[in-house]
Amino acid sequence: MSGEVVFWNTADWRRRHTVHGHSDSIYAADLSRDGRRVATGSYDRSIKVWDAASGEELVTLEGHHGPVFGLAFHPDGNFVASASDDRTIKLWDVDAGERLDTLIEPTKAQYAVAFSPDGRFIAAGGGDTRIRVWEMTQGGKEGTNLLRYARFSHEGAILALAYSPDG
């Protein structure tokens, strides 16, 4: 309930550092491919990006109108996609600290989001039992990330998604 993030050294499972930044429970976390940044999403509707080595907060991303349930770093580490209870997927430029686009096609809360290994596609799923896939344009500018697929996939909510390493 306190929004605490604990960083661990996985070589020996020692606690590296503990940071506090969110004002409520954390529901999502993702590590950038290069291991330099960690993004966390919370019931407080914010996303925070941390330096993995020091635990220093780098940026807070705000704009969701509901809890953030899913996060994914783009393969290059410069973008984050977020899935929220507000029925949207948002794309963020981490370095600039700003929202790039809001994908509004979902009809219920979104719980999961994933980038394809090549970074060209964003998949998301949630309470509406559909998996949607958008094609991300270079830079992810608003209105340019087009929905490519929407498929009913389950009878219940989709809680997690992942691409295979080969895409």
Chimera marker file (.cmm) of the C-alpha trace (Angstrom):
<marker_set name="trace">
<marker id="1" x="0.000" y="0.000" z="0.000" r="1" g="1" b="0" radius="0.5"/>
<marker id="2" x="2.960" y="2.335" z="0.413" r="1" g="1" b="0" radius="0.5"/>
<marker id="3" x="4.260" y="2.332" z="-3.138" r="1" g="1" b="0" radius="0.5"/>
<marker id="4" x="7.598" y="0.853" z="-2.131" r="1" g="1" b="0" radius="0.5"/>
<marker id="5" x="9.989" y="-0.459" z="-4.777" r="1" g="1" b="0" radius="0.5"/>
<marker id="6" x="12.774" y="-2.837" z="-3.763" r="1" g="1" b="0" radius="0.5"/>
<marker id="7" x="15.774" y="-3.335" z="-6.055" r="1" g="1" b="0" radius="0.5"/>
<marker id="8" x="17.572" y="-6.677" z="-5.694" r="1" g="1" b="0" radius="0.5"/>
<marker id="9" x="20.946" y="-7.924" z="-6.880" r="1" g="1" b="0" radius="0.5"/>
<marker id="10" x="19.954" y="-11.190" z="-8.567" r="1" g="1" b="0" radius="0.5"/>
<marker id="11" x="23.499" y="-12.584" z="-8.371" r="1" g="1" b="0" radius="0.5"/>
<marker id="12" x="23.313" y="-12.982" z="-4.593" r="1" g="1" b="0" radius="0.5"/>
<marker id="13" x="19.702" y="-11.885" z="-3.814" r="1" g="1" b="0" radius="0.5"/>
<marker id="14" x="20.798" y="-9.041" z="-1.598" r="1" g="1" b="0" radius="0.5"/>
<marker id="15" x="18.655" y="-5.953" z="-1.348" r="1" g="1" b="0" radius="0.5"/>
<marker id="16" x="20.355" y="-3.105" z="-3.239" r="1" g="1" b="0" radius="0.5"/>
<marker id="17" x="18.034" y="-0.279" z="-2.277" r="1" g="1" b="0" radius="0.5"/>
<marker id="18" x="14.424" y="0.564" z="-1.484" r="1" g="1" b="0" radius="0.5"/>
<marker id="19" x="12.690" y="3.615" z="-2.869" r="1" g="1" b="0" radius="0.5"/>
<marker id="20" x="9.349" y="5.275" z="-2.217" r="1" g="1" b="0" radius="0.5"/>
<marker id="21" x="7.639" y="7.368" z="-4.847" r="1" g="1" b="0" radius="0.5"/>
<marker id="22" x="4.121" y="6.154" z="-5.491" r="1" g="1" b="0" radius="0.5"/>
<marker id="23" x="1.347" y="7.039" z="-3.066" r="1" g="1" b="0" radius="0.5"/>
<marker id="24" x="-0.460" y="3.697" z="-3.441" r="1" g="1" b="0" radius="0.5"/>
<marker id="25" x="-0.001" y="0.056" z="-4.477" r="1" g="1" b="0" radius="0.5"/>
<marker id="26" x="2.225" y="-0.774" z="-7.419" r="1" g="1" b="0" radius="0.5"/>
<marker id="27" x="0.610" y="-3.043" z="-10.006" r="1" g="1" b="0" radius="0.5"/>
<marker id="28" x="3.166" y="-3.047" z="-12.807" r="1" g="1" b="0" radius="0.5"/>
<marker id="29" x="6.909" y="-2.984" z="-13.349" r="1" g="1" b="0" radius="0.5"/>
<marker id="30" x="9.211" y="-3.488" z="-16.316" r="1" g="1" b="0" radius="0.5"/>
<marker id="31" x="12.974" y="-3.439" z="-16.786" r="1" g="1" b="0" radius="0.5"/>
<marker id="32" x="14.446" y="-1.939" z="-19.953" r="1" g="1" b="0" radius="0.5"/>
<marker id="33" x="16.383" y="-4.402" z="-22.121" r="1" g="1" b="0" radius="0.5"/>
<marker id="34" x="19.691" y="-2.727" z="-21.324" r="1" g="1" b="0" radius="0.5"/>
<marker id="35" x="18.947" y="-3.015" z="-17.591" r="1" g="1" b="0" radius="0.5"/>
<marker id="36" x="19.424" y="0.705" z="-16.977" r="1" g="1" b="0" radius="0.5"/>
<marker id="37" x="15.837" y="1.720" z="-16.175" r="1" g="1" b="0" radius="0.5"/>
<marker id="38" x="12.859" y="0.342" z="-14.297" r="1" g="1" b="0" radius="0.5"/>
<marker id="39" x="9.317" y="1.618" z="-14.881" r="1" g="1" b="0" radius="0.5"/>
<marker id="40" x="6.599" y="1.188" z="-12.253" r="1" g="1" b="0" radius="0.5"/>
<marker id="41" x="2.854" y="1.785" z="-12.519" r="1" g="1" b="0" radius="0.5"/>
<marker id="42" x="0.511" y="2.309" z="-9.618" r="1" g="1" b="0" radius="0.5"/>
<marker id="43" x="-3.035" y="2.537" z="-8.397" r="1" g="1" b="0" radius="0.5"/>
<marker id="44" x="-2.200" y="6.241" z="-7.948" r="1" g="1" b="0" radius="0.5"/>
<marker id="45" x="-2.448" y="6.518" z="-11.804" r="1" g="1" b="0" radius="0.5"/>
<marker id="46" x="1.192" y="7.476" z="-12.281" r="1" g="1" b="0" radius="0.5"/>
<marker id="47" x="4.192" y="5.857" z="-13.919" r="1" g="1" b="0" radius="0.5"/>
<marker id="48" x="7.640" y="6.398" z="-12.511" r="1" g="1" b="0" radius="0.5"/>
<marker id="49" x="10.909" y="5.602" z="-14.247" r="1" g="1" b="0" radius="0.5"/>
<marker id="50" x="13.900" y="4.840" z="-12.030" r="1" g="1" b="0" radius="0.5"/>
<marker id="51" x="17.623" y="4.458" z="-12.577" r="1" g="1" b="0" radius="0.5"/>
<marker id="52" x="18.174" y="0.750" z="-11.877" r="1" g="1" b="0" radius="0.5"/>
<marker id="53" x="21.707" y="1.226" z="-10.530" r="1" g="1" b="0" radius="0.5"/>
<marker id="54" x="21.043" y="4.049" z="-8.063" r="1" g="1" b="0" radius="0.5"/>
<marker id="55" x="17.272" y="3.879" z="-7.471" r="1" g="1" b="0" radius="0.5"/>
<marker id="56" x="17.018" y="7.569" z="-8.381" r="1" g="1" b="0" radius="0.5"/>
<marker id="57" x="13.658" y="8.631" z="-9.803" r="1" g="1" b="0" radius="0.5"/>
<marker id="58" x="14.241" y="9.882" z="-13.357" r="1" g="1" b="0" radius="0.5"/>
<marker id="59" x="10.757" y="10.958" z="-14.413" r="1" g="1" b="0" radius="0.5"/>
<marker id="60" x="7.084" y="10.765" z="-13.434" r="1" g="1" b="0" radius="0.5"/>
<marker id="61" x="4.577" y="10.260" z="-16.244" r="1" g="1" b="0" radius="0.5"/>
<marker id="62" x="1.010" y="11.343" z="-15.527" r="1" g="1" b="0" radius="0.5"/>
<marker id="63" x="-2.102" y="11.296" z="-17.667" r="1" g="1" b="0" radius="0.5"/>
<marker id="64" x="-4.070" y="8.123" z="-16.950" r="1" g="1" b="0" radius="0.5"/>
<marker id="65" x="-7.493" y="8.467" z="-15.321" r="1" g="1" b="0" radius="0.5"/>
<marker id="66" x="-7.309" y="5.077" z="-13.634" r="1" g="1" b="0" radius="0.5"/>
<marker id="67" x="-4.773" y="2.692" z="-12.097" r="1" g="1" b="0" radius="0.5"/>
<marker id="68" x="-1.862" y="1.570" z="-14.280" r="1" g="1" b="0" radius="0.5"/>
<marker id="69" x="-1.951" y="-2.237" z="-14.546" r="1" g="1" b="0" radius="0.5"/>
<marker id="70" x="0.616" y="-2.983" z="-17.261" r="1" g="1" b="0" radius="0.5"/>
<marker id="71" x="3.894" y="-1.539" z="-18.553" r="1" g="1" b="0" radius="0.5"/>
<marker id="72" x="6.344" y="-2.392" z="-21.312" r="1" g="1" b="0" radius="0.5"/>
<marker id="73" x="9.566" y="-0.768" z="-22.421" r="1" g="1" b="0" radius="0.5"/>
<marker id="74" x="10.154" y="-0.443" z="-26.151" r="1" g="1" b="0" radius="0.5"/>
<marker id="75" x="13.242" y="-2.486" z="-27.158" r="1" g="1" b="0" radius="0.5"/>
<marker id="76" x="15.331" y="0.690" z="-27.500" r="1" g="1" b="0" radius="0.5"/>
<marker id="77" x="14.412" y="1.771" z="-23.948" r="1" g="1" b="0" radius="0.5"/>
<marker id="78" x="13.293" y="5.271" z="-24.986" r="1" g="1" b="0" radius="0.5"/>
<marker id="79" x="9.544" y="4.578" z="-24.961" r="1" g="1" b="0" radius="0.5"/>
<marker id="80" x="7.127" y="2.982" z="-22.510" r="1" g="1" b="0" radius="0.5"/>
<marker id="81" x="3.622" y="1.702" z="-23.214" r="1" g="1" b="0" radius="0.5"/>
<marker id="82" x="1.122" y="1.619" z="-20.345" r="1" g="1" b="0" radius="0.5"/>
<marker id="83" x="-2.171" y="-0.231" z="-19.874" r="1" g="1" b="0" radius="0.5"/>
<marker id="84" x="-4.785" y="1.251" z="-17.567" r="1" g="1" b="0" radius="0.5"/>
<marker id="85" x="-8.155" y="0.804" z="-15.941" r="1" g="1" b="0" radius="0.5"/>
<marker id="86" x="-9.208" y="3.908" z="-17.894" r="1" g="1" b="0" radius="0.5"/>
<marker id="87" x="-9.550" y="1.673" z="-21.028" r="1" g="1" b="0" radius="0.5"/>
<marker id="88" x="-6.520" y="3.148" z="-22.772" r="1" g="1" b="0" radius="0.5"/>
<marker id="89" x="-3.016" y="2.273" z="-23.815" r="1" g="1" b="0" radius="0.5"/>
<marker id="90" x="-0.667" y="5.241" z="-23.697" r="1" g="1" b="0" radius="0.5"/>
<marker id="91" x="2.730" y="5.668" z="-25.336" r="1" g="1" b="0" radius="0.5"/>
<marker id="92" x="5.329" y="7.747" z="-23.529" r="1" g="1" b="0" radius="0.5"/>
<marker id="93" x="8.667" y="9.267" z="-24.461" r="1" g="1" b="0" radius="0.5"/>
<marker id="94" x="10.738" y="8.521" z="-21.363" r="1" g="1" b="0" radius="0.5"/>
<marker id="95" x="13.592" y="10.922" z="-22.118" r="1" g="1" b="0" radius="0.5"/>
<marker id="96" x="11.261" y="13.863" z="-22.797" r="1" g="1" b="0" radius="0.5"/>
<marker id="97" x="8.870" y="12.854" z="-20.002" r="1" g="1" b="0" radius="0.5"/>
<marker id="98" x="5.784" y="13.299" z="-22.153" r="1" g="1" b="0" radius="0.5"/>
<marker id="99" x="2.851" y="11.394" z="-23.580" r="1" g="1" b="0" radius="0.5"/>
<marker id="100" x="3.079" y="10.634" z="-27.298" r="1" g="1" b="0" radius="0.5"/>
<marker id="101" x="-0.262" y="8.959" z="-28.028" r="1" g="1" b="0" radius="0.5"/>
<marker id="102" x="-3.372" y="7.500" z="-26.417" r="1" g="1" b="0" radius="0.5"/>
<marker id="103" x="-4.817" y="4.383" z="-28.023" r="1" g="1" b="0" radius="0.5"/>
<marker id="104" x="-8.548" y="4.445" z="-27.260" r="1" g="1" b="0" radius="0.5"/>
<marker id="105" x="-10.044" y="1.404" z="-28.975" r="1" g="1" b="0" radius="0.5"/>
<marker id="106" x="-10.402" y="-0.855" z="-25.871" r="1" g="1" b="0" radius="0.5"/>
<marker id="107" x="-13.849" y="-0.953" z="-24.260" r="1" g="1" b="0" radius="0.5"/>
<marker id="108" x="-12.852" y="-2.149" z="-20.767" r="1" g="1" b="0" radius="0.5"/>
<marker id="109" x="-9.871" y="-1.931" z="-18.427" r="1" g="1" b="0" radius="0.5"/>
<marker id="110" x="-6.538" y="-2.934" z="-19.962" r="1" g="1" b="0" radius="0.5"/>
<marker id="111" x="-4.225" y="-5.120" z="-17.891" r="1" g="1" b="0" radius="0.5"/>
<marker id="112" x="-1.393" y="-6.139" z="-20.198" r="1" g="1" b="0" radius="0.5"/>
<marker id="113" x="0.815" y="-4.573" z="-22.840" r="1" g="1" b="0" radius="0.5"/>
<marker id="114" x="3.869" y="-5.820" z="-24.777" r="1" g="1" b="0" radius="0.5"/>
<marker id="115" x="6.141" y="-4.601" z="-27.569" r="1" g="1" b="0" radius="0.5"/>
<marker id="116" x="7.204" y="-6.950" z="-30.337" r="1" g="1" b="0" radius="0.5"/>
<marker id="117" x="10.951" y="-7.741" z="-30.257" r="1" g="1" b="0" radius="0.5"/>
<marker id="118" x="11.554" y="-5.413" z="-33.217" r="1" g="1" b="0" radius="0.5"/>
<marker id="119" x="9.535" y="-2.613" z="-31.559" r="1" g="1" b="0" radius="0.5"/>
<marker id="120" x="7.148" y="-2.236" z="-34.499" r="1" g="1" b="0" radius="0.5"/>
<marker id="121" x="4.014" y="-3.548" z="-32.783" r="1" g="1" b="0" radius="0.5"/>
<marker id="122" x="2.251" y="-3.028" z="-29.467" r="1" g="1" b="0" radius="0.5"/>
<marker id="123" x="-0.095" y="-5.749" z="-28.214" r="1" g="1" b="0" radius="0.5"/>
<marker id="124" x="-2.571" y="-5.144" z="-25.392" r="1" g="1" b="0" radius="0.5"/>
<marker id="125" x="-5.334" y="-7.023" z="-23.647" r="1" g="1" b="0" radius="0.5"/>
<marker id="126" x="-7.700" y="-6.658" z="-20.755" r="1" g="1" b="0" radius="0.5"/>
<marker id="127" x="-11.243" y="-6.959" z="-19.511" r="1" g="1" b="0" radius="0.5"/>
<marker id="128" x="-12.865" y="-6.869" z="-22.934" r="1" g="1" b="0" radius="0.5"/>
<marker id="129" x="-11.243" y="-10.274" z="-23.760" r="1" g="1" b="0" radius="0.5"/>
<marker id="130" x="-9.636" y="-8.974" z="-26.956" r="1" g="1" b="0" radius="0.5"/>
<marker id="131" x="-6.024" y="-8.801" z="-27.971" r="1" g="1" b="0" radius="0.5"/>
<marker id="132" x="-5.360" y="-5.680" z="-29.992" r="1" g="1" b="0" radius="0.5"/>
<marker id="133" x="-2.210" y="-4.974" z="-31.969" r="1" g="1" b="0" radius="0.5"/>
<marker id="134" x="-1.163" y="-1.508" z="-33.108" r="1" g="1" b="0" radius="0.5"/>
<marker id="135" x="1.667" y="-0.676" z="-35.461" r="1" g="1" b="0" radius="0.5"/>
<marker id="136" x="3.944" y="1.911" z="-33.882" r="1" g="1" b="0" radius="0.5"/>
<marker id="137" x="5.307" y="4.509" z="-36.233" r="1" g="1" b="0" radius="0.5"/>
<marker id="138" x="8.798" y="5.865" z="-35.848" r="1" g="1" b="0" radius="0.5"/>
<marker id="139" x="8.630" y="8.205" z="-32.881" r="1" g="1" b="0" radius="0.5"/>
<marker id="140" x="5.103" y="7.125" z="-31.919" r="1" g="1" b="0" radius="0.5"/>
<marker id="141" x="3.531" y="10.511" z="-32.680" r="1" g="1" b="0" radius="0.5"/>
<marker id="142" x="-0.127" y="11.015" z="-31.778" r="1" g="1" b="0" radius="0.5"/>
<marker id="143" x="-2.644" y="9.672" z="-34.262" r="1" g="1" b="0" radius="0.5"/>
<marker id="144" x="-0.087" y="7.726" z="-36.330" r="1" g="1" b="0" radius="0.5"/>
<marker id="145" x="-0.117" y="4.398" z="-34.446" r="1" g="1" b="0" radius="0.5"/>
<marker id="146" x="-2.792" y="2.438" z="-36.273" r="1" g="1" b="0" radius="0.5"/>
<marker id="147" x="-4.792" y="-0.511" z="-34.978" r="1" g="1" b="0" radius="0.5"/>
<marker id="148" x="-3.868" y="-3.526" z="-37.123" r="1" g="1" b="0" radius="0.5"/>
<marker id="149" x="-5.671" y="-6.417" z="-35.406" r="1" g="1" b="0" radius="0.5"/>
<marker id="150" x="-8.379" y="-6.947" z="-32.818" r="1" g="1" b="0" radius="0.5"/>
<marker id="151" x="-9.280" y="-10.535" z="-31.929" r="1" g="1" b="0" radius="0.5"/>
<marker id="152" x="-11.465" y="-12.125" z="-29.288" r="1" g="1" b="0" radius="0.5"/>
<marker id="153" x="-9.118" y="-14.508" z="-27.586" r="1" g="1" b="0" radius="0.5"/>
<marker id="154" x="-10.469" y="-15.635" z="-24.221" r="1" g="1" b="0" radius="0.5"/>
<marker id="155" x="-13.663" y="-15.929" z="-22.247" r="1" g="1" b="0" radius="0.5"/>
<marker id="156" x="-12.142" y="-14.014" z="-19.347" r="1" g="1" b="0" radius="0.5"/>
<marker id="157" x="-9.929" y="-10.989" z="-18.915" r="1" g="1" b="0" radius="0.5"/>
<marker id="158" x="-6.409" y="-11.047" z="-20.376" r="1" g="1" b="0" radius="0.5"/>
<marker id="159" x="-3.983" y="-10.454" z="-17.523" r="1" g="1" b="0" radius="0.5"/>
<marker id="160" x="-0.607" y="-10.902" z="-19.241" r="1" g="1" b="0" radius="0.5"/>
<marker id="161" x="0.889" y="-10.890" z="-22.745" r="1" g="1" b="0" radius="0.5"/>
<marker id="162" x="4.324" y="-11.667" z="-24.133" r="1" g="1" b="0" radius="0.5"/>
<marker id="163" x="5.919" y="-11.969" z="-27.544" r="1" g="1" b="0" radius="0.5"/>
<marker id="164" x="8.210" y="-14.879" z="-28.271" r="1" g="1" b="0" radius="0.5"/>
<marker id="165" x="11.836" y="-13.764" z="-28.817" r="1" g="1" b="0" radius="0.5"/>
<marker id="166" x="11.513" y="-14.347" z="-32.566" r="1" g="1" b="0" radius="0.5"/>
<marker id="167" x="8.391" y="-12.188" z="-32.748" r="1" g="1" b="0" radius="0.5"/>
<link id1="1" id2="2" r="1" g="1" b="0" radius="0.2"/>
<link id1="2" id2="3" r="1" g="1" b="0" radius="0.2"/>
<link id1="3" id2="4" r="1" g="1" b="0" radius="0.2"/>
<link id1="4" id2="5" r="1" g="1" b="0" radius="0.2"/>
<link id1="5" id2="6" r="1" g="1" b="0" radius="0.2"/>
<link id1="6" id2="7" r="1" g="1" b="0" radius="0.2"/>
<link id1="7" id2="8" r="1" g="1" b="0" radius="0.2"/>
<link id1="8" id2="9" r="1" g="1" b="0" radius="0.2"/>
<link id1="9" id2="10" r="1" g="1" b="0" radius="0.2"/>
<link id1="10" id2="11" r="1" g="1" b="0" radius="0.2"/>
<link id1="11" id2="12" r="1" g="1" b="0" radius="0.2"/>
<link id1="12" id2="13" r="1" g="1" b="0" radius="0.2"/>
<link id1="13" id2="14" r="1" g="1" b="0" radius="0.2"/>
<link id1="14" id2="15" r="1" g="1" b="0" radius="0.2"/>
<link id1="15" id2="16" r="1" g="1" b="0" radius="0.2"/>
<link id1="16" id2="17" r="1" g="1" b="0" radius="0.2"/>
<link id1="17" id2="18" r="1" g="1" b="0" radius="0.2"/>
<link id1="18" id2="19" r="1" g="1" b="0" radius="0.2"/>
<link id1="19" id2="20" r="1" g="1" b="0" radius="0.2"/>
<link id1="20" id2="21" r="1" g="1" b="0" radius="0.2"/>
<link id1="21" id2="22" r="1" g="1" b="0" radius="0.2"/>
<link id1="22" id2="23" r="1" g="1" b="0" radius="0.2"/>
<link id1="23" id2="24" r="1" g="1" b="0" radius="0.2"/>
<link id1="24" id2="25" r="1" g="1" b="0" radius="0.2"/>
<link id1="25" id2="26" r="1" g="1" b="0" radius="0.2"/>
<link id1="26" id2="27" r="1" g="1" b="0" radius="0.2"/>
<link id1="27" id2="28" r="1" g="1" b="0" radius="0.2"/>
<link id1="28" id2="29" r="1" g="1" b="0" radius="0.2"/>
<link id1="29" id2="30" r="1" g="1" b="0" radius="0.2"/>
<link id1="30" id2="31" r="1" g="1" b="0" radius="0.2"/>
<link id1="31" id2="32" r="1" g="1" b="0" radius="0.2"/>
<link id1="32" id2="33" r="1" g="1" b="0" radius="0.2"/>
<link id1="33" id2="34" r="1" g="1" b="0" radius="0.2"/>
<link id1="34" id2="35" r="1" g="1" b="0" radius="0.2"/>
<link id1="35" id2="36" r="1" g="1" b="0" radius="0.2"/>
<link id1="36" id2="37" r="1" g="1" b="0" radius="0.2"/>
<link id1="37" id2="38" r="1" g="1" b="0" radius="0.2"/>
<link id1="38" id2="39" r="1" g="1" b="0" radius="0.2"/>
<link id1="39" id2="40" r="1" g="1" b="0" radius="0.2"/>
<link id1="40" id2="41" r="1" g="1" b="0" radius="0.2"/>
<link id1="41" id2="42" r="1" g="1" b="0" radius="0.2"/>
<link id1="42" id2="43" r="1" g="1" b="0" radius="0.2"/>
<link id1="43" id2="44" r="1" g="1" b="0" radius="0.2"/>
<link id1="44" id2="45" r="1" g="1" b="0" radius="0.2"/>
<link id1="45" id2="46" r="1" g="1" b="0" radius="0.2"/>
<link id1="46" id2="47" r="1" g="1" b="0" radius="0.2"/>
<link id1="47" id2="48" r="1" g="1" b="0" radius="0.2"/>
<link id1="48" id2="49" r="1" g="1" b="0" radius="0.2"/>
<link id1="49" id2="50" r="1" g="1" b="0" radius="0.2"/>
<link id1="50" id2="51" r="1" g="1" b="0" radius="0.2"/>
<link id1="51" id2="52" r="1" g="1" b="0" radius="0.2"/>
<link id1="52" id2="53" r="1" g="1" b="0" radius="0.2"/>
<link id1="53" id2="54" r="1" g="1" b="0" radius="0.2"/>
<link id1="54" id2="55" r="1" g="1" b="0" radius="0.2"/>
<link id1="55" id2="56" r="1" g="1" b="0" radius="0.2"/>
<link id1="56" id2="57" r="1" g="1" b="0" radius="0.2"/>
<link id1="57" id2="58" r="1" g="1" b="0" radius="0.2"/>
<link id1="58" id2="59" r="1" g="1" b="0" radius="0.2"/>
<link id1="59" id2="60" r="1" g="1" b="0" radius="0.2"/>
<link id1="60" id2="61" r="1" g="1" b="0" radius="0.2"/>
<link id1="61" id2="62" r="1" g="1" b="0" radius="0.2"/>
<link id1="62" id2="63" r="1" g="1" b="0" radius="0.2"/>
<link id1="63" id2="64" r="1" g="1" b="0" radius="0.2"/>
<link id1="64" id2="65" r="1" g="1" b="0" radius="0.2"/>
<link id1="65" id2="66" r="1" g="1" b="0" radius="0.2"/>
<link id1="66" id2="67" r="1" g="1" b="0" radius="0.2"/>
<link id1="67" id2="68" r="1" g="1" b="0" radius="0.2"/>
<link id1="68" id2="69" r="1" g="1" b="0" radius="0.2"/>
<link id1="69" id2="70" r="1" g="1" b="0" radius="0.2"/>
<link id1="70" id2="71" r="1" g="1" b="0" radius="0.2"/>
<link id1="71" id2="72" r="1" g="1" b="0" radius="0.2"/>
<link id1="72" id2="73" r="1" g="1" b="0" radius="0.2"/>
<link id1="73" id2="74" r="1" g="1" b="0" radius="0.2"/>
<link id1="74" id2="75" r="1" g="1" b="0" radius="0.2"/>
<link id1="75" id2="76" r="1" g="1" b="0" radius="0.2"/>
<link id1="76" id2="77" r="1" g="1" b="0" radius="0.2"/>
<link id1="77" id2="78" r="1" g="1" b="0" radius="0.2"/>
<link id1="78" id2="79" r="1" g="1" b="0" radius="0.2"/>
<link id1="79" id2="80" r="1" g="1" b="0" radius="0.2"/>
<link id1="80" id2="81" r="1" g="1" b="0" radius="0.2"/>
<link id1="81" id2="82" r="1" g="1" b="0" radius="0.2"/>
<link id1="82" id2="83" r="1" g="1" b="0" radius="0.2"/>
<link id1="83" id2="84" r="1" g="1" b="0" radius="0.2"/>
<link id1="84" id2="85" r="1" g="1" b="0" radius="0.2"/>
<link id1="85" id2="86" r="1" g="1" b="0" radius="0.2"/>
<link id1="86" id2="87" r="1" g="1" b="0" radius="0.2"/>
<link id1="87" id2="88" r="1" g="1" b="0" radius="0.2"/>
<link id1="88" id2="89" r="1" g="1" b="0" radius="0.2"/>
<link id1="89" id2="90" r="1" g="1" b="0" radius="0.2"/>
<link id1="90" id2="91" r="1" g="1" b="0" radius="0.2"/>
<link id1="91" id2="92" r="1" g="1" b="0" radius="0.2"/>
<link id1="92" id2="93" r="1" g="1" b="0" radius="0.2"/>
<link id1="93" id2="94" r="1" g="1" b="0" radius="0.2"/>
<link id1="94" id2="95" r="1" g="1" b="0" radius="0.2"/>
<link id1="95" id2="96" r="1" g="1" b="0" radius="0.2"/>
<link id1="96" id2="97" r="1" g="1" b="0" radius="0.2"/>
<link id1="97" id2="98" r="1" g="1" b="0" radius="0.2"/>
<link id1="98" id2="99" r="1" g="1" b="0" radius="0.2"/>
<link id1="99" id2="100" r="1" g="1" b="0" radius="0.2"/>
<link id1="100" id2="101" r="1" g="1" b="0" radius="0.2"/>
<link id1="101" id2="102" r="1" g="1" b="0" radius="0.2"/>
<link id1="102" id2="103" r="1" g="1" b="0" radius="0.2"/>
<link id1="103" id2="104" r="1" g="1" b="0" radius="0.2"/>
<link id1="104" id2="105" r="1" g="1" b="0" radius="0.2"/>
<link id1="105" id2="106" r="1" g="1" b="0" radius="0.2"/>
<link id1="106" id2="107" r="1" g="1" b="0" radius="0.2"/>
<link id1="107" id2="108" r="1" g="1" b="0" radius="0.2"/>
<link id1="108" id2="109" r="1" g="1" b="0" radius="0.2"/>
<link id1="109" id2="110" r="1" g="1" b="0" radius="0.2"/>
<link id1="110" id2="111" r="1" g="1" b="0" radius="0.2"/>
<link id1="111" id2="112" r="1" g="1" b="0" radius="0.2"/>
<link id1="112" id2="113" r="1" g="1" b="0" radius="0.2"/>
<link id1="113" id2="114" r="1" g="1" b="0" radius="0.2"/>
<link id1="114" id2="115" r="1" g="1" b="0" radius="0.2"/>
<link id1="115" id2="116" r="1" g="1" b="0" radius="0.2"/>
<link id1="116" id2="117" r="1" g="1" b="0" radius="0.2"/>
<link id1="117" id2="118" r="1" g="1" b="0" radius="0.2"/>
<link id1="118" id2="119" r="1" g="1" b="0" radius="0.2"/>
<link id1="119" id2="120" r="1" g="1" b="0" radius="0.2"/>
<link id1="120" id2="121" r="1" g="1" b="0" radius="0.2"/>
<link id1="121" id2="122" r="1" g="1" b="0" radius="0.2"/>
<link id1="122" id2="123" r="1" g="1" b="0" radius="0.2"/>
<link id1="123" id2="124" r="1" g="1" b="0" radius="0.2"/>
<link id1="124" id2="125" r="1" g="1" b="0" radius="0.2"/>
<link id1="125" id2="126" r="1" g="1" b="0" radius="0.2"/>
<link id1="126" id2="127" r="1" g="1" b="0" radius="0.2"/>
<link id1="127" id2="128" r="1" g="1" b="0" radius="0.2"/>
<link id1="128" id2="129" r="1" g="1" b="0" radius="0.2"/>
<link id1="129" id2="130" r="1" g="1" b="0" radius="0.2"/>
<link id1="130" id2="131" r="1" g="1" b="0" radius="0.2"/>
<link id1="131" id2="132" r="1" g="1" b="0" radius="0.2"/>
<link id1="132" id2="133" r="1" g="1" b="0" radius="0.2"/>
<link id1="133" id2="134" r="1" g="1" b="0" radius="0.2"/>
<link id1="134" id2="135" r="1" g="1" b="0" radius="0.2"/>
<link id1="135" id2="136" r="1" g="1" b="0" radius="0.2"/>
<link id1="136" id2="137" r="1" g="1" b="0" radius="0.2"/>
<link id1="137" id2="138" r="1" g="1" b="0" radius="0.2"/>
<link id1="138" id2="139" r="1" g="1" b="0" radius="0.2"/>
<link id1="139" id2="140" r="1" g="1" b="0" radius="0.2"/>
<link id1="140" id2="141" r="1" g="1" b="0" radius="0.2"/>
<link id1="141" id2="142" r="1" g="1" b="0" radius="0.2"/>
<link id1="142" id2="143" r="1" g="1" b="0" radius="0.2"/>
<link id1="143" id2="144" r="1" g="1" b="0" radius="0.2"/>
<link id1="144" id2="145" r="1" g="1" b="0" radius="0.2"/>
<link id1="145" id2="146" r="1" g="1" b="0" radius="0.2"/>
<link id1="146" id2="147" r="1" g="1" b="0" radius="0.2"/>
<link id1="147" id2="148" r="1" g="1" b="0" radius="0.2"/>
<link id1="148" id2="149" r="1" g="1" b="0" radius="0.2"/>
<link id1="149" id2="150" r="1" g="1" b="0" radius="0.2"/>
<link id1="150" id2="151" r="1" g="1" b="0" radius="0.2"/>
<link id1="151" id2="152" r="1" g="1" b="0" radius="0.2"/>
<link id1="152" id2="153" r="1" g="1" b="0" radius="0.2"/>
<link id1="153" id2="154" r="1" g="1" b="0" radius="0.2"/>
<link id1="154" id2="155" r="1" g="1" b="0" radius="0.2"/>
<link id1="155" id2="156" r="1" g="1" b="0" radius="0.2"/>
<link id1="156" id2="157" r="1" g="1" b="0" radius="0.2"/>
<link id1="157" id2="158" r="1" g="1" b="0" radius="0.2"/>
<link id1="158" id2="159" r="1" g="1" b="0" radius="0.2"/>
<link id1="159" id2="160" r="1" g="1" b="0" radius="0.2"/>
<link id1="160" id2="161" r="1" g="1" b="0" radius="0.2"/>
<link id1="161" id2="162" r="1" g="1" b="0" radius="0.2"/>
<link id1="162" id2="163" r="1" g="1" b="0" radius="0.2"/>
<link id1="163" id2="164" r="1" g="1" b="0" radius="0.2"/>
<link id1="164" id2="165" r="1" g="1" b="0" radius="0.2"/>
<link id1="165" id2="166" r="1" g="1" b="0" radius="0.2"/>
<link id1="166" id2="167" r="1" g="1" b="0" radius="0.2"/>
</marker_set>
